[in-house]
């Protein structure tokens, strides 16, 4: 029996013992019992009569929403900052080091709390910051317009506009004119098919539209900016790890700076840095549990409420662990598959 087989066999035994122990210790009827929990902000409709399992599923959706958005934003911001960090300019390098050092030397919880106190210091809804009369920023969050399907749509007009939008791309005229006609038809079709409801500011809140809670915004922004530093360092290190001779060879072939980055530097840096970046993405998903510190209804927050109201500590911890295991385990599987592919490409 090989070492790998022994390791996986021992892991399977541990998992089996844990499953047997948990199933014998918990009350299975708890999972389907009405929760009675009040969950203020959810991505899907919620009612207090729903079960504890659904309550944890809703909380998992909230955690996943913050995590996925933070992954995208931190990756985009981190790559841009990392590209700045490789520039040969003393002022730029000083600014880069200051930005990186400012966030790497403080815990992520500090950044979340800092952003939260900044968020609640924003104006009240009655004096919310108005952006074009469509978006309002206040200490409650961001009020944005909602888009719904129009009640009355002329089918013939919609069909004609759709045909024009597609056919315009193949008209034998200048490219800018083709895209202008197609974009105009697409905008006209959208105005015909969809109705936009803008929020209306009131003294104590907003009517119409939708409001993104301040806790969601704060947690997403804090995680995005904090972990963009990690992505920036990964990007910078990946670019600097490329053999200078490869870049010189691309330059000798007559490739301009943008082409050298697109065809040589970018693909190589992606291979070097992607495994570390994916591990950082996994950390972001786990860090969403820190939203409990600012009252965001994520997994840990709902688990704490459920434990307080029901007294079922083991059952709540098992549900929270299960959902985190599914979310992080799925992402870990993707990370391992990508790492295996990169090992094959780098041979």
N, C-alpha and C positions, 0 to 999 in steps of 0.2 A: 504493500500500500504506500503510495507516494505521499509526500508531505502535504501537497495540495488536497489530496483526497482525505487525509486525516483532518485537515483544517475544516473542510466543508462538512465532513461527517460530524465533527464536534460541534460546529455551529448549528447544524440541523438538530442535534440532540438538545442543545440549549434552547433553541426556539420551541421544540416540542414540549420540553418541560415547562417553559414559560406559558405556552398556550394552555396546557392542561391545568397549570396552577391558577391562571386567570379565570378560565371557564368554571372551575370549581368554587372560586371565591366570589365571583360576581353574581348579581341577580339579573338574569337575562330579560326579565320583564321591564326593567328600568329603561332599556333602550327605546322601547315603543310607547312608553308612558307619556302622557301630555306634559310638556315642559313647564308651561306657564311663564316662560321667560319673555321679558320685554327687550327686543332687539331693535334699537332705534334706526340704524342705517344698514340696509341690506341691498344686495344686487337683485334679489328676487322677492316676490311678495311673501310676507311672514305673518303668521298668526300665533297667538299664545297657546292655542290648542294643539299645535304641531308637536311631534315627539322630540325627545332629546337628541335622537340620531339626526333628525332634520335640522335641529338647532346647531349642532356641530358642523353639519354639512354647509349650512349658510355661513357660519363663521369661517369655515375653510375657504369658501368662495371669496369672502372679504379679504382674507390673508393672501390668497392667490392673486387677486386683482392688484393689490398693492405690490406684491412681489414681482409680477410680470411687467407691470409698468415701470417699476424701479429698475428692473434688469435692462429694459430697452433704453431708458433715459441715461442710466449710469454708463452703459456701453457707448452710446453716442457721444456723451460728454467726455468720457474717459479717453476715447480714441482721439478726439480733437485736442484735448489737453496733452496727451502723450505725444502727438505730432508737434505740438508747440515745444515740448520739452527737449526735443532732439535738435532744435535750432541752435546755431552757433552765434548766439548773441548774449552778452553778459546780462543785460537788463531783462531779457525774456527768460533766461535761465534763473535769475534771481526771483522773478515773479512766480515761475513754476515751482521752485523749491519752497517758496513761502506758502503757496497754496497747498502743496503736498504736505509740508510739515505742519500746517495749521490743523489739518484734519487727521493726520496719522498719529498725532500725539495726544488726542483726546478720545474718550470712548464714544461709541455711536449713540449711547443713551443720552449723553450730554448734548449732542447735536440735535437729537429729536426734541428734547426739552427746550433747547434754545429756540428752535424753529416754532415750537408750539407757543411759547410766550410771545414771540413776534407775531404769530398768527392771531392770537386773542387780543393783541394790542391794535389790530386793525379797526377801522370805524364800525360803528353799529349799523344794522341794516338801514335805518332811516337816513344815515349819512354815508352809505356805501359808495365806494369808488365806481363811477359810471364809465363803462367802456363802450362807446358808440350806441348807448341806449339798449344794448343787447346783452351785455355781460356786466354783472355787479360783483364786486369784491368786498366782503365784509368779514367780521369776526365769526360769522356763522358758516362761512365757506364761499364758494363761487356759484352764483346763480347764472345759469346758462339757458339759452332757448332749447325747446324740444321740437323734434321733427316728427310729424305724423303723416300718414297717408291722407290725401285730400278726400273729402266726402264725395264730391262730384268731379269726375274726370271724363273729359271727352275722349273716348277710345280712338276715334279716327285721328284726332290731332296728335295724340300720344304716339300712335303708330307712325305717322308721317314724320314727326320729329326724330323718332328713333332711327328711321331709315335715312334721314338726312345726316344725322350724327355719324352713322357708320359709313355711308357712301361718300361723305366729304373727305374721308381719309384716303380715298382712291382717285380723287379728281386730279387730272394731270395739270396742276397749277403749282405755284410756288409752295414750298413746305409750310411757311408761316401762314399763308392764306388757307391751306387745307385745315390746319389745326385751329385756326380762328373760327372757321365755319363750324367745325365739329364741336368746339367748345361752346360756341353760341347756342347751337342746337341742344347740347347737353344741359346747359343752364336753363334754357327755356323749358325743356322737358322736366327738369327737377322742380321748377317753379309751378308747373302744371300738376305734377303728381303729388308733391309734398306740401304740407302746410307747416309753417314755422310759428310757434307760439313763444313770444318773448316774455321774460319775467317782468312783473310790474312791482316796483318798490313800494313797500308800505312802511308804517311806523315801526312795526315789530317783526316784519319779515317780508317775504316775497310771495306773490300770487302768480300762478302760471309758471311755465318753464320748469326747470329742475335745479336742485341745489346740491352741489358736491360738498359734503361736510368738511369742515376745517381740519378735523382729525385725519381724514383720508389724505387731504392735500399735504398736511404737515409731514405725515409719516412717509408718503411717497417722495416728497422733495428731499427730506433728510436722508433717506436711504440712497436716493439717486446721487446726491452730491457727495455724501460720505464715501460711498463705494466707487464713485468715479475716480477717486484718487488711486484705488487699487488697480482699476482698469488702465489708468494713465501710466502707472509704473510698469504694468505688464506690457503695454504698447511700446513704451520707451525702451524697455529692456529687450523686447523682441527685435526692434529695429536695430539697436546697437549690437545685437548678437550676430547679425548677418555679416558674413565675411566681406571685408572691404573690397577684396579682389573681384567679387561678383558684381558689385555696384560699378567698379571701374570698368569691368568688361562691358556692362550695359551702356555706360557712357561712351566707350570706344566704338560701340556699334552705332552711335549717333542718336540714341534715345534721349529725348528731352526729359527734364525733371519729372514732369507729370507722367510720362510714359514709363520712366524707370520705376516710379512708385507703383503704377498700375500693373505692370507686367513682371516686375522683379521683386521690389522691396515689399509691397503689400502681400502677395501670396506667401512669400517666405516668412514674413512676420506673423501672418495668420497661423501658419503651421506651428511656429514656435510658441505663440502666446495663447492660442485657443484653449488648450487644456487647463491652464491656470485661470483663464477668464471664466470658463465654465464652472470651475470650483468656487470662484467668487460669486457667481450667480446662485449657486447652491447656498452659500452663506447668507445671501440677501433674503432668500425664501425663509430661512430659519430666523433671521433678524426681525421679520414682521411681527413676531411674538412680543417685541418690545413696545408695540402699540398699546399694550395694556397700561403703560405709564401715562398716556394722554387720553385714555378713555375710548380708544378705537375698538370697535366690536370685532376683534379677531379671535382666533382659536383659544388663546390663553384667557382672554377676557371672558368669553362665554363659558369656558370651563370653570373659572372661578365663581361666576354667578350660579352655574348649575350645582357646584359643590355646596355653596352656601344655602341654596333653596332646598336641595334634596338630601344633603348629608351623605350622598353616595360618592365618596372620594375615589375609590378604586375604579368604579365604573366610568366616572368622568375622565380620570387620567388615562384609562384604556382607550376611550373614544378619541381623546386628543392625540394620544400617541399613534393611534391607527391612522388618523387623517394626515398627521405630519409624516408618518411612514409612507403613506401612499404618494403624497405630493413630492417629498424629498427623494423617496426611493425611485419614483419615475424619472425625476431629473437626474439622479445619480446614474440610472441605467443609460440615459442619453449621453451623459458625460463619458461613461466607460466605452460606449459604442464609438463615439467620436474619437476618443483617445486611441482605440484600436485601429481605426481607419487612418489616423495620422501616423501611427507607427508603421503601417503598411506603406503609406505614401513616402515616408522619409527613408525607406530602405534604398 
